[in-house]
């Protein structure tokens, strides 16, 4: 997968489809995207801040992330396919996993963002694949499952991230090998 970050940063290229993770970088000049708006996205994720009173946390078939409140680094990515981000936040499996990990790191507060997925045909498998793509490309520290490889990849699949709460790269492209 390729992360197309911004004008000033190099874009890491990670391959996870066949022989395991490989890493290389693309020079900054190649990562400068003056024509980014012409890149066709297969899926667009609209990321917004969420509170537990907000309607977004009660919507199924979304993605969600926890961010460090000061650094804006990604702590955890998840998907709410049949559930909601609010229910996943309160889920029993989070107590021993995510919350214990964050407590070990000395993190007691986090920012909660929810991403609505706009795509031609949203399937359960696609939600899982996009979540996996985010975990492998952005490496949030509290994700401990699915961090080494994916069972499936969608070569050339482009995810565009928009919204006021998104601190990461605008585009993530799957299936590129280094």
Secondary structure, 3 states (H helix, E strand, C coil): CEEECCCCCCEEEEECCCCCCEEEEECHHHHCCCCHHHCCCCEEEEEEECCCCCHHHHCCCEEEEEEECCCCCEEEEEEECCCCHHHHHCCHHHHHHHHHHHHHCCCCCEEEEEEEEEECCCCHHHHHHHHHHHHHHHCCCCCCCCCCCCCCCCCCCEEEEECCCCCCCCEEECCCCC
